[in-house]
Amino acid sequence: MKTLVIVAHPNLLDSRVNKRWVAKLREYPDQVTVHELYNEYPQKLIDIEREQKLILEHNRLVLQFPLQWYSIPSLLKQWLDEVFTTNWLFGTGGKSVVGKEFVLAISIGGLEETYQAGGIIGYTISELTRPLQVFSNQIGMTMLPHFKFHGAVQATVEQIEDSVNPFIQHILNPELNPNIVRRRMLEKMKK
Protein backbone atom coordinates (compact mmCIF):
# COMPACT_ATOMS: atom_id res chain seq x y z
CA MET A 1 0.00 0.00 0.00
CA LYS A 2 1.35 3.41 -0.98
CA THR A 3 0.44 6.31 1.30
CA LEU A 4 0.50 10.00 0.39
CA VAL A 5 0.70 12.30 3.40
CA ILE A 6 -0.29 15.87 2.62
CA VAL A 7 1.33 17.93 5.38
CA ALA A 8 -0.44 21.27 5.73
CA HIS A 9 1.16 23.17 8.57
CA PRO A 10 1.68 26.90 7.92
CA ASN A 11 4.69 26.99 10.27
CA LEU A 12 6.08 23.47 10.19
CA LEU A 13 9.55 24.51 11.36
CA ASP A 14 8.01 25.97 14.53
CA SER A 15 5.73 23.00 15.12
CA ARG A 16 6.86 20.54 17.72
CA VAL A 17 4.27 17.84 16.97
CA ASN A 18 3.88 17.94 13.18
CA LYS A 19 7.59 18.48 12.59
CA ARG A 20 8.36 15.37 14.66
CA TRP A 21 5.72 13.34 12.82
CA VAL A 22 7.15 14.39 9.46
CA ALA A 23 10.67 13.42 10.54
CA LYS A 24 9.40 9.94 11.46
CA LEU A 25 7.41 9.59 8.22
CA ARG A 26 10.58 10.25 6.24
CA GLU A 27 12.02 7.02 7.69
CA TYR A 28 9.53 5.07 5.53
CA PRO A 29 10.29 6.23 1.96
CA ASP A 30 9.16 2.92 0.42
CA GLN A 31 5.70 3.22 1.98
CA VAL A 32 5.08 6.94 2.40
CA THR A 33 5.34 10.01 0.21
CA VAL A 34 5.55 13.14 2.37
CA HIS A 35 4.25 16.22 0.57
CA GLU A 36 4.55 19.52 2.45
CA LEU A 37 2.07 21.97 0.92
CA TYR A 38 3.35 25.18 2.49
CA ASN A 39 6.93 24.34 1.53
CA GLU A 40 5.92 23.28 -1.98
CA TYR A 41 3.63 26.24 -2.69
CA PRO A 42 4.82 29.30 -0.74
CA GLN A 43 3.08 31.54 -3.30
CA LYS A 44 -0.07 29.41 -3.06
CA LEU A 45 0.00 28.62 -6.80
CA ILE A 46 -0.86 24.93 -6.86
CA ASP A 47 0.24 22.67 -9.72
CA ILE A 48 -3.09 20.91 -10.07
CA GLU A 49 -2.02 18.24 -12.59
CA ARG A 50 0.99 17.31 -10.48
CA GLU A 51 -1.17 16.99 -7.37
CA GLN A 52 -3.76 14.86 -9.16
CA LYS A 53 -1.01 12.58 -10.46
CA LEU A 54 0.38 12.20 -6.92
CA ILE A 55 -3.04 11.19 -5.61
CA LEU A 56 -3.53 8.65 -8.37
CA GLU A 57 -0.17 7.02 -7.58
CA HIS A 58 -1.22 6.24 -4.00
CA ASN A 59 -3.82 4.03 -2.32
CA ARG A 60 -4.23 6.05 0.87
CA LEU A 61 -4.44 9.82 1.25
CA VAL A 62 -3.61 11.28 4.66
CA LEU A 63 -4.23 14.93 5.46
CA GLN A 64 -1.92 15.93 8.31
CA PHE A 65 -2.65 19.35 9.81
CA PRO A 66 -3.07 21.37 12.99
CA LEU A 67 -6.65 22.23 13.85
CA GLN A 68 -6.94 26.00 13.37
CA TRP A 69 -10.05 27.81 14.52
CA TYR A 70 -11.90 24.49 14.40
CA SER A 71 -11.02 23.89 10.78
CA ILE A 72 -8.20 23.10 8.37
CA PRO A 73 -5.40 25.51 7.36
CA SER A 74 -6.23 27.79 4.42
CA LEU A 75 -3.79 26.26 1.92
CA LEU A 76 -5.22 22.81 2.56
CA LYS A 77 -8.71 24.11 1.82
CA GLN A 78 -7.40 25.73 -1.37
CA TRP A 79 -5.67 22.46 -2.30
CA LEU A 80 -8.90 20.49 -1.86
CA ASP A 81 -10.90 23.03 -3.87
CA GLU A 82 -8.45 23.24 -6.75
CA VAL A 83 -7.21 19.66 -7.03
CA PHE A 84 -10.49 17.78 -6.68
CA THR A 85 -12.26 19.23 -9.70
CA THR A 86 -15.54 17.86 -10.98
CA ASN A 87 -14.02 17.14 -14.40
CA TRP A 88 -11.17 15.17 -12.90
CA LEU A 89 -13.34 13.22 -10.48
CA PHE A 90 -16.31 12.47 -12.70
CA GLY A 91 -15.18 13.18 -16.26
CA THR A 92 -13.72 10.96 -18.93
CA GLY A 93 -12.06 7.97 -17.39
CA GLY A 94 -14.47 7.66 -14.51
CA LYS A 95 -14.11 8.50 -10.86
CA SER A 96 -10.43 9.01 -10.22
CA VAL A 97 -10.37 8.42 -6.48
CA VAL A 98 -13.15 5.91 -5.87
CA GLY A 99 -12.04 3.27 -3.39
CA LYS A 100 -8.96 5.14 -2.18
CA GLU A 101 -8.59 5.47 1.58
CA PHE A 102 -8.80 8.84 3.35
CA VAL A 103 -7.33 9.55 6.80
CA LEU A 104 -7.00 12.70 8.91
CA ALA A 105 -4.01 13.16 11.23
CA ILE A 106 -4.74 16.17 13.40
CA SER A 107 -2.76 17.99 16.05
CA ILE A 108 -5.07 19.86 18.39
CA GLY A 109 -3.96 22.59 20.77
CA GLY A 110 -6.71 22.01 23.33
CA LEU A 111 -7.13 19.11 25.69
CA GLU A 112 -9.41 16.21 24.77
CA GLU A 113 -11.98 16.97 27.47
CA THR A 114 -12.67 20.38 25.92
CA TYR A 115 -13.73 18.73 22.64
CA GLN A 116 -16.90 16.99 23.79
CA ALA A 117 -20.47 17.81 24.75
CA GLY A 118 -20.26 19.82 27.95
CA GLY A 119 -16.62 20.76 27.32
CA ILE A 120 -15.41 24.29 26.66
CA ILE A 121 -15.53 23.82 22.88
CA GLY A 122 -18.63 21.62 23.06
CA TYR A 123 -18.05 19.68 19.85
CA THR A 124 -16.03 16.56 19.10
CA ILE A 125 -13.30 16.44 16.49
CA SER A 126 -15.51 14.11 14.47
CA GLU A 127 -18.23 16.78 14.45
CA LEU A 128 -15.78 19.53 13.50
CA THR A 129 -14.36 17.48 10.62
CA ARG A 130 -17.78 16.54 9.24
CA PRO A 131 -17.24 18.54 6.00
CA LEU A 132 -14.17 16.40 5.23
CA GLN A 133 -16.17 13.26 5.93
CA VAL A 134 -18.89 14.42 3.53
CA PHE A 135 -16.22 15.30 0.95
CA SER A 136 -14.75 11.79 1.22
CA ASN A 137 -18.15 10.13 0.90
CA GLN A 138 -19.23 12.23 -2.06
CA ILE A 139 -16.18 11.40 -4.14
CA GLY A 140 -16.19 7.70 -3.27
CA MET A 141 -13.21 7.54 -0.93
CA THR A 142 -13.30 5.38 2.18
CA MET A 143 -13.02 7.52 5.30
CA LEU A 144 -10.87 5.80 7.93
CA PRO A 145 -10.56 6.67 11.63
CA HIS A 146 -8.73 9.89 12.45
CA PHE A 147 -5.45 10.08 14.33
CA LYS A 148 -5.70 12.86 16.93
CA PHE A 149 -3.14 14.40 19.26
CA HIS A 150 -4.76 16.64 21.86
CA GLY A 151 -2.92 19.16 24.01
CA ALA A 152 -0.27 20.02 21.43
CA VAL A 153 0.24 23.50 22.87
CA GLN A 154 1.20 22.23 26.32
CA ALA A 155 2.66 18.85 25.37
CA THR A 156 6.01 17.87 26.79
CA VAL A 157 8.78 16.50 24.60
CA GLU A 158 8.05 13.08 26.10
CA GLN A 159 4.33 13.28 25.26
CA ILE A 160 5.14 14.27 21.69
CA GLU A 161 7.68 11.46 21.41
CA ASP A 162 5.11 9.02 22.83
CA SER A 163 2.75 10.01 19.99
CA VAL A 164 5.21 9.22 17.19
CA ASN A 165 4.97 5.42 17.01
CA PRO A 166 1.17 5.32 17.44
CA PHE A 167 0.95 7.95 14.68
CA ILE A 168 3.07 5.86 12.29
CA GLN A 169 1.24 2.65 13.20
CA HIS A 170 -2.10 4.37 12.53
CA ILE A 171 -1.05 5.91 9.21
CA LEU A 172 0.46 2.68 7.88
CA ASN A 173 -2.04 0.21 9.34
CA PRO A 174 -3.72 -1.76 6.52
CA GLU A 175 -6.29 -2.97 9.06
CA LEU A 176 -7.55 0.60 9.57
CA ASN A 177 -10.05 0.10 6.78
CA PRO A 178 -13.39 -0.98 8.33
CA ASN A 179 -14.29 -2.87 5.13
CA ILE A 180 -11.27 -5.15 5.58
CA VAL A 181 -12.09 -5.70 9.25
CA ARG A 182 -15.76 -6.40 8.45
CA ARG A 183 -14.83 -8.85 5.68
CA ARG A 184 -12.50 -10.73 8.03
CA MET A 185 -15.18 -10.89 10.75
CA LEU A 186 -17.70 -12.32 8.26
CA GLU A 187 -15.20 -14.91 7.07
CA LYS A 188 -14.57 -16.02 10.67
CA MET A 189 -18.31 -16.31 11.26
CA LYS A 190 -18.65 -18.65 8.27
CA LYS A 191 -16.10 -21.09 9.70
C-alpha positions in Angstrom: 0.0 0.0 0.0 1.4 3.4 -1.0 0.4 6.3 1.3 0.5 10.0 0.4 0.7 12.3 3.4 -0.3 15.9 2.6 1.3 17.9 5.4 -0.4 21.3 5.7 1.2 23.2 8.6 1.7 26.9 7.9 4.7 27.0 10.3 6.1 23.5 10.2 9.6 24.5 11.4 8.0 26.0 14.5 5.7 23.0 15.1 6.9 20.5 17.7 4.3 17.8 17.0 3.9 17.9 13.2 7.6 18.5 12.6 8.4 15.4 14.7 5.7 13.3 12.8 7.2 14.4 9.5 10.7 13.4 10.5 9.4 9.9 11.5 7.4 9.6 8.2 10.6 10.2 6.2 12.0 7.0 7.7 9.5 5.1 5.5 10.3 6.2 2.0 9.2 2.9 0.4 5.7 3.2 2.0 5.1 6.9 2.4 5.3 10.0 0.2 5.6 13.1 2.4 4.3 16.2 0.6 4.6 19.5 2.5 2.1 22.0 0.9 3.4 25.2 2.5 6.9 24.3 1.5 5.9 23.3 -2.0 3.6 26.2 -2.7 4.8 29.3 -0.7 3.1 31.5 -3.3 -0.1 29.4 -3.1 0.0 28.6 -6.8 -0.9 24.9 -6.9 0.2 22.7 -9.7 -3.1 20.9 -10.1 -2.0 18.2 -12.6 1.0 17.3 -10.5 -1.2 17.0 -7.4 -3.8 14.9 -9.2 -1.0 12.6 -10.5 0.4 12.2 -6.9 -3.0 11.2 -5.6 -3.5 8.6 -8.4 -0.2 7.0 -7.6 -1.2 6.2 -4.0 -3.8 4.0 -2.3 -4.2 6.0 0.9 -4.4 9.8 1.3 -3.6 11.3 4.7 -4.2 14.9 5.5 -1.9 15.9 8.3 -2.6 19.4 9.8 -3.1 21.4 13.0 -6.7 22.2 13.8 -6.9 26.0 13.4 -10.0 27.8 14.5 -11.9 24.5 14.4 -11.0 23.9 10.8 -8.2 23.1 8.4 -5.4 25.5 7.4 -6.2 27.8 4.4 -3.8 26.3 1.9 -5.2 22.8 2.6 -8.7 24.1 1.8 -7.4 25.7 -1.4 -5.7 22.5 -2.3 -8.9 20.5 -1.9 -10.9 23.0 -3.9 -8.4 23.2 -6.8 -7.2 19.7 -7.0 -10.5 17.8 -6.7 -12.3 19.2 -9.7 -15.5 17.9 -11.0 -14.0 17.1 -14.4 -11.2 15.2 -12.9 -13.3 13.2 -10.5 -16.3 12.5 -12.7 -15.2 13.2 -16.3 -13.7 11.0 -18.9 -12.1 8.0 -17.4 -14.5 7.7 -14.5 -14.1 8.5 -10.9 -10.4 9.0 -10.2 -10.4 8.4 -6.5 -13.1 5.9 -5.9 -12.0 3.3 -3.4 -9.0 5.1 -2.2 -8.6 5.5 1.6 -8.8 8.8 3.3 -7.3 9.6 6.8 -7.0 12.7 8.9 -4.0 13.2 11.2 -4.7 16.2 13.4 -2.8 18.0 16.1 -5.1 19.9 18.4 -4.0 22.6 20.8 -6.7 22.0 23.3 -7.1 19.1 25.7 -9.4 16.2 24.8 -12.0 17.0 27.5 -12.7 20.4 25.9 -13.7 18.7 22.6 -16.9 17.0 23.8 -20.5 17.8 24.8 -20.3 19.8 28.0 -16.6 20.8 27.3 -15.4 24.3 26.7 -15.5 23.8 22.9 -18.6 21.6 23.1 -18.0 19.7 19.8 -16.0 16.6 19.1 -13.3 16.4 16.5 -15.5 14.1 14.5 -18.2 16.8 14.4 -15.8 19.5 13.5 -14.4 17.5 10.6 -17.8 16.5 9.2 -17.2 18.5 6.0 -14.2 16.4 5.2 -16.2 13.3 5.9 -18.9 14.4 3.5 -16.2 15.3 1.0 -14.7 11.8 1.2 -18.1 10.1 0.9 -19.2 12.2 -2.1 -16.2 11.4 -4.1 -16.2 7.7 -3.3 -13.2 7.5 -0.9 -13.3 5.4 2.2 -13.0 7.5 5.3 -10.9 5.8 7.9 -10.6 6.7 11.6 -8.7 9.9 12.5 -5.4 10.1 14.3 -5.7 12.9 16.9 -3.1 14.4 19.3 -4.8 16.6 21.9 -2.9 19.2 24.0 -0.3 20.0 21.4 0.2 23.5 22.9 1.2 22.2 26.3 2.7 18.8 25.4 6.0 17.9 26.8 8.8 16.5 24.6 8.0 13.1 26.1 4.3 13.3 25.3 5.1 14.3 21.7 7.7 11.5 21.4 5.1 9.0 22.8 2.7 10.0 20.0 5.2 9.2 17.2 5.0 5.4 17.0 1.2 5.3 17.4 0.9 7.9 14.7 3.1 5.9 12.3 1.2 2.7 13.2 -2.1 4.4 12.5 -1.0 5.9 9.2 0.5 2.7 7.9 -2.0 0.2 9.3 -3.7 -1.8 6.5 -6.3 -3.0 9.1 -7.5 0.6 9.6 -10.1 0.1 6.8 -13.4 -1.0 8.3 -14.3 -2.9 5.1 -11.3 -5.2 5.6 -12.1 -5.7 9.3 -15.8 -6.4 8.5 -14.8 -8.9 5.7 -12.5 -10.7 8.0 -15.2 -10.9 10.7 -17.7 -12.3 8.3 -15.2 -14.9 7.1 -14.6 -16.0 10.7 -18.3 -16.3 11.3 -18.6 -18.7 8.3 -16.1 -21.1 9.7 
